[in-house]
């Protein structure tokens, strides 16, 4: 979490005419966090004001905020919440069979965040759903709602912005591990009068939701990762990271799916 001094410094920079990007680079705070401080400077008291229509207000934030940041990225990509048979809800995160290590990592994150510390798995055609039941999923993921994510507004609550600001790489890992990939591209170039094949690594993140793509790019900006919009294959929803130094950062902190 960011201290009051950092918050005041960031807001002072913005008031002096600096952009959110500039204030973010100067203070190390995320753009989304700075934006939220413009309406509320003091830190929230660890989710004490986060309401739950079923069970009343939660009394504390998830104990493992790094796991939550990663799980939030997974949820925004391949997750959903559905009603249970009683008062609670089911969280489901879909993980392809071809990435068994991802299934294990997802289950560990779910269990770290779930108040009951439990999860199960459900096999489907080509993928496994990591499933967990709790009365608190709608509190922990307050943007849950009917319909597809790209058809509704997806913004982070201030307490979620604080967590993502504290653990930005975990959030990016979750996004890439759900709706992203690391591939090897190739092109040709002239070397000594001869055209030779040249290969280079590249990360992609693809999501139909403008809001979710913006959350991804805002976080990449904060981390100093250069990205571009890419319409490869006629798909207008791609975010690409191909610059050498930025790919090296992604390899260090994100890596390909297992």
C-alpha positions in Angstrom: 0.0 0.0 0.0 1.1 3.6 -0.6 1.8 6.0 2.3 0.2 9.4 2.6 3.4 11.1 1.5 3.5 9.3 -1.8 -0.2 10.0 -2.4 0.2 13.7 -1.7 3.3 14.0 -3.9 1.5 12.3 -6.8 -1.5 14.6 -6.5 0.7 17.6 -6.2 2.4 16.6 -9.5 -0.9 16.2 -11.2 -2.1 19.6 -9.8 1.1 21.2 -11.3 0.1 19.9 -14.8 2.0 16.7 -14.9 0.3 13.8 -16.7 -0.8 10.6 -14.9 2.0 8.8 -16.7 4.6 11.3 -15.5 3.3 11.3 -11.9 3.3 7.5 -12.0 6.9 7.3 -13.1 8.0 9.9 -10.5 6.3 8.2 -7.5 6.1 4.5 -8.6 2.3 4.5 -8.0 0.0 3.1 -10.7 -2.1 5.5 -12.8 -5.3 3.9 -11.6 -4.2 4.4 -8.0 -3.4 8.1 -8.6 -6.8 8.5 -10.3 -8.6 7.0 -7.3 -6.7 9.4 -4.9 -8.2 12.4 -6.7 -11.5 11.4 -5.1 -10.2 9.9 -1.9 -6.7 10.5 -0.4 -6.9 8.4 2.8 -6.4 4.6 2.5 -9.5 2.5 2.8 -9.6 0.5 6.1 -8.8 -2.9 4.6 -12.1 -3.5 2.9 -14.2 -2.6 5.9 -16.5 -0.6 3.7 -16.8 -3.3 1.0 -20.5 -4.4 1.2 -21.9 -7.8 0.6 -25.6 -8.1 0.1 -25.6 -11.6 1.4 -23.4 -11.7 4.4 -22.7 -8.1 5.5 -19.4 -6.2 5.3 -16.1 -8.0 5.2 -13.8 -7.2 8.0 -10.4 -7.6 6.3 -8.7 -7.7 2.9 -7.6 -11.0 1.4 -4.7 -12.2 3.5 -2.5 -12.9 0.5 -2.8 -9.8 -1.7 -0.2 -11.0 -4.2 -2.3 -14.1 -4.8 -5.4 -12.0 -5.1 -3.7 -9.7 -7.7 -2.8 -12.8 -9.8 -6.2 -14.3 -9.4 -7.9 -11.1 -10.4 -6.0 -11.2 -13.7 -7.1 -14.8 -14.2 -10.7 -14.0 -13.4 -10.8 -11.0 -15.8 -9.6 -13.3 -18.5 -11.1 -16.8 -18.0 -13.2 -16.6 -14.9 -16.9 -16.4 -14.0 -19.0 -16.4 -10.8 -22.3 -18.2 -10.6 -24.9 -18.7 -7.8 -24.6 -21.7 -5.6 -27.5 -23.8 -4.3 -27.6 -21.9 -1.0 -26.3 -18.5 0.0 -22.9 -18.7 -1.6 -21.4 -18.5 -5.1 -19.0 -20.6 -7.2 -15.9 -19.1 -8.7 -14.7 -20.9 -11.9 -11.4 -20.3 -13.7 -11.0 -22.2 -17.0 -7.5 -23.5 -17.7 -6.5 -25.4 -20.8 -5.5 -29.1 -20.4 -2.3 -28.3 -22.4 -1.0 -26.2 -19.4 -1.1 -28.5 -16.3 1.3 -26.3 -14.4 -1.1 -23.3 -14.9 -3.9 -25.4 -13.4 -1.8 -26.1 -10.3 -0.8 -22.4 -10.0 -4.4 -21.3 -10.4 -5.7 -23.7 -7.8 -3.0 -22.4 -5.3 -4.1 -18.8 -5.9 -7.8 -19.7 -5.5 -7.1 -21.5 -2.2 -4.9 -18.6 -0.9 -7.8 -16.2 -1.5 -10.8 -18.4 -0.7 -11.7 -17.9 3.0 -12.3 -21.7 3.2 -8.8 -22.3 1.6 -10.5 -25.0 -0.7 -10.8 -25.6 -4.4 -11.8 -28.5 -6.7 -11.5 -29.3 -10.4 -14.0 -30.1 -13.0 -13.0 -31.6 -16.3 -14.6 -30.4 -19.5 -13.8 -30.7 -23.2 -10.2 -29.5 -23.5 -10.0 -27.6 -20.3 -10.2 -27.9 -16.5 -12.3 -25.5 -14.4 -10.7 -24.7 -11.0 -13.8 -24.3 -8.9 -14.3 -22.9 -5.4 -17.4 -22.2 -3.3 -17.7 -19.2 -0.9 -20.2 -16.7 0.3 -17.6 -14.0 -0.3 -16.8 -14.2 -4.0 -19.1 -11.3 -4.9 -17.4 -9.2 -2.2 -13.9 -10.1 -3.5 -14.9 -9.6 -7.2 -17.5 -6.8 -6.9 -17.7 -6.2 -10.7 -19.4 -9.6 -11.1 -22.7 -9.3 -12.9 -25.0 -11.0 -15.4 -23.9 -11.3 -19.0 -20.4 -11.2 -20.7 -17.7 -9.0 -19.2 -17.2 -7.0 -22.4 -20.9 -6.0 -22.3 -20.7 -4.3 -18.8 -18.4 -1.7 -17.2 -15.3 -3.2 -15.7 -13.4 -0.9 -13.3 -11.5 -1.7 -10.1 -12.7 -0.6 -6.7 -10.2 1.6 -4.8 -9.1 -1.3 -2.6 -8.5 -3.4 -5.7 -6.4 -0.6 -7.3 -4.3 -0.5 -4.1 -3.6 -4.2 -4.4 -2.8 -4.1 -8.1 -0.6 -1.1 -7.4 1.3 -3.1 -4.8 1.5 -6.2 -6.9 1.4 -5.1 -10.6 3.5 -8.0 -12.0 1.2 -10.6 -10.4 -1.8 -8.9 -12.1 -0.1 -8.9 -15.5 0.9 -12.5 -15.0 -2.7 -13.4 -14.4 -3.9 -11.6 -17.5 -1.2 -13.1 -19.7 -1.8 -16.6 -18.3 -5.5 -16.4 -19.0 -5.9 -14.4 -22.2 -2.3 -14.0 -23.4 0.6 -15.9 -24.8 4.3 -15.8 -25.6 5.2 -16.7 -29.1 8.2 -16.6 -31.5 7.6 -14.4 -34.5 9.8 -14.3 -37.6 10.6 -12.0 -40.4 13.3 -11.7 -43.0 16.1 -9.1 -43.4 18.9 -8.4 -45.8 22.4 -9.4 -44.4 25.4 -9.0 -46.7 23.2 -9.0 -49.8 21.3 -12.1 -48.7 17.9 -12.3 -47.2 17.9 -14.3 -44.0 15.2 -15.3 -41.6 15.1 -13.5 -38.2 13.2 -14.7 -35.2 12.2 -12.7 -32.1 9.9 -13.4 -29.1 6.7 -11.5 -28.5 3.9 -11.4 -26.0 0.2 -11.0 -26.8 -2.8 -10.1 -24.7 -6.2 -10.4 -26.3 -9.5 -9.5 -24.7 -12.7 -8.1 -26.2 -13.4 -5.8 -23.3 -12.0 -2.3 -23.8 -12.0 -1.8 -20.0 -9.9 -5.0 -19.4 -7.4 -4.1 -22.1 -7.1 -0.7 -20.6 -6.4 -2.2 -17.1 -3.7 -4.2 -18.8 -2.1 -1.3 -20.7 -2.3 1.0 -17.7 -0.4 -1.5 -15.6 2.2 -2.1 -18.3 2.8 1.7 -18.5 3.4 1.8 -14.8 6.0 -1.1 -15.1 7.8 0.6 -18.0 6.8 -2.0 -20.5 6.4 -0.8 -24.1 3.3 -2.1 -25.9 1.4 -1.5 -29.1 -2.1 -2.2 -30.4 -1.8 -5.0 -33.0 -4.5 -6.0 -35.6 -2.8 -9.2 -36.5 -5.1 -11.5 -38.3 -7.7 -8.8 -38.5 -8.3 -9.0 -34.7 -8.7 -5.4 -33.2 -8.4 -6.6 -29.6 -4.7 -7.5 -29.5 -2.1 -5.9 -27.2 1.5 -6.7 -28.3 4.8 -6.5 -26.5 7.7 -6.9 -28.9 10.4 -4.4 -27.9 13.5 -6.3 -26.8 13.9 -4.7 -23.4 10.2 -5.0 -22.6 10.1 -8.7 -23.6 13.1 -9.3 -21.3 11.1 -7.7 -18.4 8.1 -9.8 -19.2 10.3 -13.0 -19.4 11.7 -12.1 -15.9 8.4 -11.4 -14.2 5.7 -13.2 -16.2 7.1 -15.9 -18.5 5.1 -18.2 -20.8 2.4 -20.5 -19.6 3.7 -23.6 -18.0 
